[in-house]
Amino acid sequence: MTETLNLSHLIDGERAEVARPGESHNPSNTNEIVARTPDGGQAEVDAAVAAAKSAFPAWSEASPEVRSDVLDRAGTLVMERREQLGRLLSREEGKTLPEGIGETVRAGRILKYFAGEALRRHGQNLDSVRPGVEIQTYRQAVGVYGLITPWNFPIAIPAWKAAPALAFGNTVVMKPAGPTPAIASALADILVEAGLPKGVFNLVIGRGGVGQAIVDHPDVDGLSFTGSQSVGAGVALGAIKRQARVQLEMGGKNPLIVLDDADLERAVAIALDGSFFATGQRCTASSRLIVTDAIHDRFVALLAERVAALRVGDALDPDAQMGPAVSEAQMETSYKYIDIARASGSRIVTGGERLSLSTPGWYVQPTLIADTDPAMRINTEEVFGPVASTIRVKDYEEALAVANDTEFGLSAGIVTTSLKHARDFQRRARAGMTMVNLATAGVDYHVPFGGSKSSSYGAREQGFAAVEFYTQTKTSYSWS
């Protein structure tokens, strides 16, 4: 049994003693309480926003080198503690330990990347059409940002939202996801340890009411949300109603096309990675495998063999290749969609059964489903678990049409040796990110992240694109 943490909000640089009615559990062993948690509300959000608003003038006017140094130190601390933080992440979220450590390193890299970006905020000098008039544009911080983060990347996504906000001079109020508050709290402690002034970063832990209070608060100038479409729609409405900036990431139903000419072994490895690693709990996961008729059956047989061989177990077990779902609700969602697919006449090629391991946990047997139709619910609704379905098509054009026939548009992939089809796919796939001979999941931290259609709304996250959301452009005229 590992020590249970007692968490508190971080408001204006202080960790006040609070009641802790909530708990986060280890999904690999539900008898183990990872953390006891407070249940914040309007009063805590009001205090956090007031602290962030008060800290904004000094932080936004500070030398960019000050902001850069804090983020760089934070990134160093995160990476130095990768083993400890990765273990906490895996205990709380259910990723295998290598995945937990890998995500922790990614968070450190993000912090260091934006340490550099803090020094690269730039503008333009432009000629006016009027003689003697000069024009300059420059970027300024916006104000207080409310960040509502998900559980599936519980340190990387808080880092990729908070780092650019802080780098460009904004202040932050963050609500971490209910199942994973401990790792977000650990990140908050590191930011403070790295030298972040009081009030610049605030963390309020609680249920959905905390998020709503942040969305509705009149002094929150911008909102960045990652989560479900239904909740995201409410965030957007709340922000637009009071003219706050808003950025939404809301999942995907990502296609992976496999053509006749594909290297079959590589295609199977790509599908296995994209569909099942991280327990399929990635918004970029390959949940629809669209395979041309000539190789469909061979592809399914080979992939089923690999899926069936995956070792599911405790996230900290070095032999485990896939950990549990993050929660009982998420586990049941996966089994619900497996049952729906079975009832609709689809074939469960492998998996689909309840797992019983040595410890009580929210385990899902990795499942491959064949003989599906594009219109079936298994192919139109996001499962967010280790479940993938195959769709048989006759050729590339049908495959592309099926891939694009979705309300989502986050990531899309193709496996082919045809340069013609690869280039055509990059142009015509209706998704924010395309992958050629790579898994649909796996995006570098220094490039823009986001989708089209119902997957995303607003400016892109990460990389050089983040400056668009976290700053505002000022145009300045002068006559001499």
Secondary structure, DSSP 4 states (H G I P E B T S, - for coil): -PPPEE---BBTTB-------EEEEETTEEEEEEEEE----HHHHHHHHHHHHHHHHHHHHS-HHHHHHHHHHHHHHHHHTHHHHHHHHHHHH---HHHHHHHHHHHHHHHHHHHHHTT----EEEE-SSTTEEEEEEEEE--EEEEE--SSSTTHHHHHHHHHHHHTT-EEEEE--TT-HHHHHHHHHHHHHTTPPTTSEEE---SHHHHHHHHH-TT--EEEEES-HHHHHHHHHHHHHTT-EEEEE----EEEEE-TTS-HHHHHHHHHHHHHGGGG--TT-EEEEEEEHHHHHHHHHHHHHHHHH--B--TT-TT-SB---SSHHHHHHHHHHHHHHHHTT-EEEE--SB---SS----B--EEEES--TTSHHHHS---SSEEEEEEESSHHHHHHHHH-SS--SEEEEE-S-HHHHHHHHHH--SSEEEESS-SS---TTS-B--SGGGEESSPBSGGGHHHHHEEEEEEEEE-
